[in-house]
Amino acid sequence: MRGTFWTEAEDARLIELCADSTLSFRDMAEILTGELGKSIARNACIGRAHRLKIERPVSTKFITRAKPYQPRIRMYNGSVKHFKAEEVKTELRVVEVVPLNVSLDERADNGCAYPYGDGPITFCGHPKLPGFSYCAPHKHLCWKPFQDRVRDRRPIWRAA
């Protein structure tokens, strides 16, 4: 039979150690190993505390503070440029089109498929450009010029 058998005295000592929120389970295992003369692992302490349903006080010692997000862009030469939050500005592109708000069932094969709405989705419905799913204003909103697409696909690392 495998495993460690805990006596009532060992359980009481583990409960005392768990009350101290500054001790980690690794520290508790080392203390119990030194006091009891038998090897007790960290996971054994965790498992026994879980089976005894010991609730430990929350300690801020082990909580790490996340760094605030700092936007950055990886440049083509491999360097990284960091921006301050004030410098990063997103500009929404807007198209002056009054949609026909056509449902999926009503949309013809030659109607623009640009979606509108948060609830039931409707579509623009204006005549689409040949070879595209969108009308001219929505096509220019959604499609990048060819050179921009090629530039975006270039790898950011250089081949040696």
Stockholm file with secondary structure:
# STOCKHOLM 1.0

chainA/1-160         MRGTFWTEAEDARLIELCADSTLSFRDMAEILTGELGKSIARNACIGRAHRLKIERPVSTKFITRAKPYQPRIRMYNGSVKHFKAEEVKTELRVVEVVPLNVSLDERADNGCAYPYGDGPITFCGHPKLPGFSYCAPHKHLCWKPFQDRVRDRRPIWRAA
#=GR chainA/1-160 SS CCSCCCCHHHHHHHHHHHHCTTCCHHHHHHHHHHHHSSCCCHHHHHHHHHHTTCCCCCCSSSCCCCCCCCCEEECTTSCEEECCTTTCCCCCCCCCCCCCCBCTTTCCTTBCCCEECSSSCEECCSBCCTTSSSCHHHHHHHCCCHHHHHHHHSCSSCCC
#=GC SS_cons         CCSCCCCHHHHHHHHHHHHCTTCCHHHHHHHHHHHHSSCCCHHHHHHHHHHTTCCCCCCSSSCCCCCCCCCEEECTTSCEEECCTTTCCCCCCCCCCCCCCBCTTTCCTTBCCCEECSSSCEECCSBCCTTSSSCHHHHHHHCCCHHHHHHHHSCSSCCC
//
